[in-house]
């Protein structure tokens, strides 16, 4: 069979190498011509991905991750894009629109994972199948791309396709009904799903087609190609761990989390699964140590609802617990941090009337902001400084053994400029009481 026009060359070569068969795909940005609108309430995991340069399709496989074709996100700035999910009729206001944070590309096939800036709620992700596609089985193929009559349709289109040939990383399929159904420009990365146990599982995502029957096309040949995803749950899990590690490295206050993520990525699939299930939360424990020379080695601890420094070579177990914290995403801003007492879950380091306390979360917006600290470059030497979210310019500082939010203006006694930079610089230390696996 001859090749399609030049825009298809890269996809054609990939298919020839992986399938070794006659069908070659056309342009990799494609939608379902000849399909029918998705039934109300179904296919909520289907996603439309939009960039200024292009649009394509995908599937929500985790509250924070969408799988799509690599060609969808290649050569674009990921953070310039957005994802619409839970909205199979784009004219409606259901579902959510979420900005893209980053993308992870698969090397051996045309796949990418899109990391969302915020998690999607109220939409159940589709599970990635562990079962390989079989020749002769029917898959439902969905996409938001062009149809036979619309350039940019508002509704997700779905059509059944029968698997014809299965290659190592991709498959070929032909339309079942109507026989002229095809994928078209706009559906690259759209889900091909198997109906199982009363629901759907993801088998493949859109790779390319001849585009016969698509609006504006004169091609008459039929058939589509899809990229297999079966067995790639491990890849998704590894991408999650890598993202957690990257964010922890960038934040600079969770070295134990960085170490745990690194160990998981170097280990087995079971290690990765454990990290995602439990290990990442246990690795949030840290202790916070002063860097001012005369109290270097003293730790931040809570006692009677207030925050103090405590030192000494032989701390008892209760004091060690009081000086062990979980550093978690900020209650008021997840790009910053909140500091939770490990022995009083739900109690956080917060400021009130400039004094730093350890207090239970009352659910108010004021509490969330008082208990959120943004990590900054150290004001002195090495380490980290914590700036108050809702009182910018004031930092977590120790003075006379007490903790305050302070600056160096001298406005209040705790704003004494003497040794301010050192007093407001902290070392993130190993937790005095680690959590056991």
HELIX and SHEET records of a PDB file:
HELIX    1   1 UNK A    6  UNK A    8  5                                   3    
HELIX    2   2 UNK A    9  UNK A   19  1                                  11    
HELIX    3   3 UNK A   70  UNK A   73  1                                   4    
HELIX    4   4 UNK A   78  UNK A   80  5                                   3    
HELIX    5   5 UNK A  233  UNK A  251  1                                  19    
HELIX    6   6 UNK A  255  UNK A  266  1                                  12    
HELIX    7   7 UNK A  269  UNK A  274  1                                   6    
HELIX    8   8 UNK A  275  UNK A  279  3                                   5    
HELIX    9   9 UNK A  280  UNK A  282  1                                   3    
HELIX   10  10 UNK A  293  UNK A  295  5                                   3    
HELIX   11  11 UNK A  317  UNK A  322  1                                   6    
HELIX   12  12 UNK A  365  UNK A  370  1                                   6    
HELIX   13  13 UNK A  413  UNK A  415  5                                   3    
HELIX   14  14 UNK A  420  UNK A  423  1                                   4    
SHEET    1   A 2 UNK A  30  UNK A  33  0                                        
SHEET    2   A 2 UNK A 182  UNK A 185 -1                                        
SHEET    1   B 6 UNK A  36  UNK A  37  0                                        
SHEET    2   B 6 UNK A 157  UNK A 166 -1                                        
SHEET    3   B 6 UNK A 138  UNK A 143 -1                                        
SHEET    4   B 6 UNK A 191  UNK A 196 -1                                        
SHEET    5   B 6 UNK A 199  UNK A 209 -1                                        
SHEET    6   B 6 UNK A 127  UNK A 128  1                                        
SHEET    1   C 4 UNK A  36  UNK A  37  0                                        
SHEET    2   C 4 UNK A 157  UNK A 166 -1                                        
SHEET    3   C 4 UNK A 170  UNK A 177 -1                                        
SHEET    4   C 4 UNK A 224  UNK A 228 -1                                        
SHEET    1   D 7 UNK A  46  UNK A  50  0                                        
SHEET    2   D 7 UNK A  55  UNK A  62 -1                                        
SHEET    3   D 7 UNK A  65  UNK A  68 -1                                        
SHEET    4   D 7 UNK A 112  UNK A 116 -1                                        
SHEET    5   D 7 UNK A  96  UNK A 105 -1                                        
SHEET    6   D 7 UNK A  82  UNK A  85 -1                                        
SHEET    7   D 7 UNK A  46  UNK A  50 -1                                        
SHEET    1   E 4 UNK A 337  UNK A 341  0                                        
SHEET    2   E 4 UNK A 325  UNK A 329 -1                                        
SHEET    3   E 4 UNK A 285  UNK A 290 -1                                        
SHEET    4   E 4 UNK A 426  UNK A 429 -1                                        
SHEET    1   F 2 UNK A 299  UNK A 303  0                                        
SHEET    2   F 2 UNK A 306  UNK A 310 -1                                        
SHEET    1   G 2 UNK A 347  UNK A 352  0                                        
SHEET    2   G 2 UNK A 355  UNK A 360 -1                                        
SHEET    1   H 2 UNK A 373  UNK A 377  0                                        
SHEET    2   H 2 UNK A 384  UNK A 388 -1                                        
SHEET    1   I 2 UNK A 395  UNK A 399  0                                        
SHEET    2   I 2 UNK A 402  UNK A 406 -1                                        
END                                                                             
